[in-house]
Amino acid sequence: MPGRELPSLTIWEFDKIGHFGVYLILSGLMVYGWRKQKSFSFLHSKVLLKILLITSVYGFAVEVMQELFTTDRHFDMLDALANSVGAVVGSFVSAIFIKNETES
């Protein structure tokens, strides 16, 4: 098969960067809000783990719903992976900034 007829796999296309960025922002805002709230102190244990679980499950669920409930959108495991990676990076970067903020 000629090379031009082979399917291309581009992992770093704009769509994946968009998924990464949205979940980076989502998890960052969740970390910030979760740490700043004072009403429910029991929520302060294992904050990053809870946020990573929530955002990863949410990102995966959105991909599944696209497959099940739309005709023009489909499940994409690379989108779900980009969502999760963005959530991980956003959570840890935000936690570092908040830790530095509280120490100053």
BELTA-V754122 format. One line per field, one symbol per residue. phi: phi as a letter, one per 40 degrees, with the letter a starting at -180 (. if undefined). burial: I if it has 9 or more other ideal C-beta (glycine too) atoms within 8 Angstrom, else O. A space follows every 10 residues. Layout:
phi = ???
burial = ???
//
This chain:
phi = .cdcccccbb cccddcccdd cccccdcccc cdcccccbcb cccccfdccc cccccccccc ccccccccbb cbbbcbcccc ccdccccccc cccccccccc cccc
burial = OOOOOOOOOO OOOOOIIOII IIIIIIIIII IIOIIOOOOO OOIOOOIIOI IIOIIIOIII OIIIIIIOOO OOOOOOOOII OIIIIIIIII IIIIIOOIOO OOOO
//
